Amino acid sequence: MSLYDTPKSGDGRKRLGYMPGLGEDECWNWEGIKDPEGYGIRRIGDKGVRAHRWSYEHHVGPIPEGKVIDHLCSNPSCVNPSHLEPVDQKVNRQRGKGTKMNPDIRETIIALSEKGLTHRAIAAQVPVSQATVTRLINGTISYIF
């Protein structure tokens, strides 16, 4: 039995804390506690676990040994299991270098920055972490989807 195992009831979305009303293809953004990189943290007993890992195990099954969970949407707050894939760490790092972002989200981030919003305030309005907002605005990364 995994640390992430909990009794299943319904589809688990409500317990996950994702934004209600979203469809299967959209990001389910974690609305609970997040770490500094934007990953959701779910409390299980006395341990904090990453919400996306719990979501994958709850909806799909155990994470294969030696694998990490990659966000295909490049949104660390997303817990939608259809956006999560087990890969080895090397693949996860390689994919991270060519991060993907919807151009509409990129334009929204830039527009909100031009209005004078803080990076934290912008991150609260879009499905990416504050660190990603900062890197995009500072020009240290560019995104294509």
C-alpha positions in Angstrom: 0.0 0.0 0.0 1.4 3.4 -1.0 1.6 6.5 1.2 -0.9 8.1 -1.2 -3.6 5.4 -0.8 -6.8 6.7 0.6 -10.3 5.2 0.3 -11.8 6.0 -3.1 -15.2 7.7 -3.2 -16.5 9.3 -6.3 -13.8 10.5 -8.7 -11.8 12.3 -5.9 -11.8 15.7 -7.6 -13.5 17.5 -4.8 -11.0 16.1 -2.2 -8.1 17.1 -4.6 -9.0 20.8 -4.3 -9.1 21.4 -8.0 -11.1 24.3 -9.5 -14.7 23.0 -9.9 -16.4 23.1 -13.3 -13.3 22.3 -15.4 -13.4 19.6 -18.0 -11.2 16.5 -18.5 -8.9 18.4 -20.9 -8.3 21.4 -18.7 -5.9 21.9 -15.9 -7.3 21.1 -12.4 -5.4 23.7 -10.4 -4.7 22.9 -6.8 -6.3 25.5 -4.6 -4.8 24.3 -1.3 -1.3 24.9 0.1 1.5 25.1 -2.5 5.3 24.9 -2.2 7.5 27.8 -3.5 7.6 26.2 -7.0 3.8 26.1 -7.2 3.3 22.4 -6.6 0.2 21.5 -4.5 0.8 19.9 -1.1 -1.7 17.4 0.2 -1.6 16.3 3.9 -2.0 12.6 4.4 -1.8 11.7 8.1 1.2 13.6 9.4 3.0 13.8 6.0 2.8 16.4 3.3 2.9 14.9 -0.2 2.8 16.5 -3.6 -0.8 16.7 -4.8 -0.1 15.7 -8.4 1.6 12.5 -7.2 -1.4 11.7 -5.1 -3.8 12.5 -7.9 -1.9 10.2 -10.3 -1.9 7.3 -7.9 -5.6 7.9 -6.9 -6.9 8.1 -10.5 -4.4 5.9 -12.5 -2.5 3.6 -10.1 0.9 3.3 -8.5 3.8 5.3 -9.9 6.3 2.9 -11.5 9.5 2.5 -9.5 12.3 4.8 -10.6 9.8 7.2 -12.3 8.8 10.8 -11.5 5.5 12.5 -12.5 5.9 14.9 -15.4 3.3 17.6 -16.0 2.6 17.5 -19.7 0.9 20.9 -19.3 4.0 22.4 -17.5 1.7 23.7 -14.8 3.0 22.6 -11.4 -0.4 23.3 -9.8 -2.3 21.0 -12.1 -3.6 17.7 -10.6 -5.5 16.5 -13.7 -4.3 12.9 -14.1 -4.6 13.2 -17.9 -1.9 15.8 -17.7 0.4 13.7 -15.7 2.9 11.1 -17.0 5.4 8.9 -15.2 8.9 9.3 -16.8 12.4 8.9 -15.7 14.2 12.0 -14.2 16.3 12.6 -17.3 13.2 12.9 -19.5 11.6 15.2 -17.0 14.6 17.5 -17.0 14.8 17.5 -20.8 11.1 18.4 -21.1 11.6 21.2 -18.5 14.0 23.0 -20.8 11.4 23.4 -23.5 8.6 24.3 -21.2 5.2 24.7 -22.9 2.7 27.4 -22.3 -0.4 28.4 -24.1 0.2 31.8 -25.9 -2.9 33.2 -24.3 -1.6 32.6 -20.8 1.7 34.3 -21.8 -0.1 37.3 -23.2 -2.2 37.5 -20.0 0.9 37.5 -17.8 2.6 40.2 -19.9 -0.6 42.4 -19.9 -1.0 42.0 -16.1 2.6 42.9 -15.6 2.2 46.0 -17.7 -0.7 47.0 -15.4 1.7 46.9 -12.5 0.6 43.8 -10.8 3.1 41.9 -8.7 4.4 38.6 -9.8 2.6 36.9 -6.9 -0.7 38.6 -7.9 -0.3 37.5 -11.5 0.5 33.9 -10.5 -2.8 33.9 -8.5 -4.7 34.6 -11.7 -3.0 32.2 -14.1 -2.2 28.5 -14.0 1.5 28.8 -13.5 3.8 29.4 -10.5 5.1 32.7 -9.3 8.6 31.6 -10.3 7.4 30.9 -13.9 5.8 34.4 -14.0 9.1 36.0 -12.8 11.2 34.1 -15.4 8.8 35.0 -18.2 8.7 38.7 -17.3 12.5 38.8 -16.7 13.0 37.2 -20.1 15.0 34.3 -18.8 12.6 31.8 -20.5 10.4 31.9 -23.6 7.4 29.7 -24.1 5.8 28.0 -27.0 2.9 25.6 -27.1 
